[in-house]
Amino acid sequence: MTPDILITENVGGKWIDELKKKFAVTIEPDWWKSPDKIKAMLPGCRALIVRNQTRVNADLLSAATNLEVIGRAGAGLDNIELAAATAKGIVVVSTPDQNSISVAELAIGMMLGLARKIPAANQHAHGGGWERQRFVGTELYGKNFGVVGLGRIGFLTALRARALGMNILAHDNYISPDAVTVAETRAELLGLDELLFQSDFVSCHVPLTQETKHFFNYERFCRMKPSAFFLNLARGEVVDESGLIRALQEKKISGAGLDVREQEPPAASALASMDNVILTPHIAAFTREAQDRVLAAVCQDVTAVLEGRAAKNFVNFPKPKTSPPKSGGS
């Protein structure tokens, strides 16, 4: 039987169990690797739920003859071709706020880890070492924290950096000087080059668009202080990794913390052998609290649409623009 709801990534828990009480749900955690399988199943489905790995493009959606809603369990929409979904009258919902705190907290954790050389010191101590002078770090207090992208996550990260006694510098072409986020963080708005030149830590919080792909490249890393650190918890393709590696090797910057990579899962890279680089496997939003909020919001919106009600966290419109025939059910 064709399901009402197809889930193509590793999504589960109590909110999915609630969906199963009302609808026929099929979960295929690895199907994001096999678009042809999704395409073959999609014609009868009323809803599709994904994280960030399934590429929901126009080709895939050409098979979506019955689809009413796409649920993105997360904030970014770079894996969903919104124009194609909108053209077919399909509602797209996401969770723009639900994981922001977790991402901001990891950014601060990475910054502390880099400043105090925590990963390398931990590995050294676990190996029985006690060479304290190898791990002299730097304080965050009084340092300049540069935020590129003062949206929800950038704002929350900047607030936490401010609480640590840091000075907030921000670059965002889409924010006005009198915005609440600027006032609350007491940020100084600067051009990008000036922010890179002045910052001791640069934290990237921009979405992936045609404009921001490889936004951070070798030339921009060279504009940073040799003592500065770079953080990316946004999207991997915002950074040209070859340029970052070169900048690190040439000591143009002091270190980097990356939760996202240009290719995921990443291929072998020189980054993995650098003790001044912290790497995590795209876990910024992976806390119990954030995932509960994310899945609650997605499942509630998908349920609302399939029951003929309006979605709350919609990206394009709250209800389908077409009325495909209903199928499945349980």
Rosetta blueprint (number, residue, H / E / L):
1 M L
2 T L
3 P L
4 D L
5 I E
6 L E
7 I E
8 T L
9 E L
10 N L
11 V L
12 G L
13 G L
14 K H
15 W H
16 I H
17 D H
18 E H
19 L H
20 K H
21 K H
22 K H
23 F L
24 A L
25 V E
26 T E
27 I E
28 E L
29 P L
30 D L
31 W H
32 W H
33 K H
34 S L
35 P H
36 D H
37 K H
38 I H
39 K H
40 A H
41 M H
42 L H
43 P H
44 G H
45 C L
46 R L
47 A E
48 L E
49 I E
50 V E
51 R L
52 N L
53 Q L
54 T L
55 R L
56 V E
57 N L
58 A H
59 D H
60 L H
61 L H
62 S L
63 A L
64 A L
65 T L
66 N L
67 L L
68 E L
69 V E
70 I E
71 G E
72 R E
73 A L
74 G L
75 A L
76 G L
77 L L
78 D L
79 N L
80 I E
81 E L
82 L H
83 A H
84 A H
85 A H
86 T H
87 A H
88 K L
89 G L
90 I L
91 V E
92 V E
93 V E
94 S L
95 T L
96 P L
97 D L
98 Q L
99 N L
100 S H
101 I H
102 S H
103 V H
104 A H
105 E H
106 L H
107 A H
108 I H
109 G H
110 M H
111 M H
112 L H
113 G H
114 L H
115 A H
116 R L
117 K L
118 I H
119 P H
120 A H
121 A H
122 N H
123 Q H
124 H H
125 A H
126 H H
127 G L
128 G L
129 G L
130 W L
131 E L
132 R H
133 Q H
134 R H
135 F H
136 V L
137 G L
138 T L
139 E L
140 L L
141 Y L
142 G L
143 K L
144 N E
145 F E
146 G E
147 V E
148 V E
149 G L
150 L L
151 G L
152 R H
153 I H
154 G H
155 F H
156 L H
157 T H
158 A H
159 L H
160 R H
161 A H
162 R H
163 A H
164 L L
165 G L
166 M L
167 N E
168 I E
169 L E
170 A E
171 H E
172 D L
173 N L
174 Y L
175 I L
176 S L
177 P L
178 D L
179 A L
180 V H
181 T H
182 V H
183 A H
184 E H
185 T H
186 R L
187 A L
188 E E
189 L E
190 L L
191 G L
192 L H
193 D H
194 E H
195 L H
196 L H
197 F H
198 Q H
199 S L
200 D L
201 F E
202 V E
203 S E
204 C E
205 H L
206 V L
207 P L
208 L L
209 T L
210 Q L
211 E L
212 T L
213 K L
214 H L
215 F L
216 F E
217 N L
218 Y H
219 E H
220 R H
221 F H
222 C H
223 R L
224 M L
225 K L
226 P L
227 S L
228 A L
229 F E
230 F E
231 L E
232 N E
233 L L
234 A L
235 R L
236 G H
237 E H
238 V H
239 V E
240 D L
241 E H
242 S H
243 G H
244 L H
245 I H
246 R H
247 A H
248 L H
249 Q H
250 E L
251 K L
252 K L
253 I L
254 S L
255 G E
256 A E
257 G E
258 L E
259 D L
260 V L
261 R L
262 E L
263 Q L
264 E L
265 P L
266 P L
267 A L
268 A L
269 S L
270 A H
271 L H
272 A H
273 S H
274 M L
275 D L
276 N L
277 V E
278 I E
279 L E
280 T L
281 P L
282 H L
283 I L
284 A L
285 A L
286 F L
287 T L
288 R H
289 E H
290 A H
291 Q H
292 D H
293 R H
294 V H
295 L H
296 A H
297 A H
298 V H
299 C H
300 Q H
301 D H
302 V H
303 T H
304 A H
305 V H
306 L H
307 E L
308 G L
309 R L
310 A L
311 A L
312 K L
313 N L
314 F E
315 V L
316 N L
317 F L
318 P L
319 K L
320 P L
321 K L
322 T L
323 S L
324 P L
325 P L
326 K L
327 S L
328 G L
329 G L
330 S L
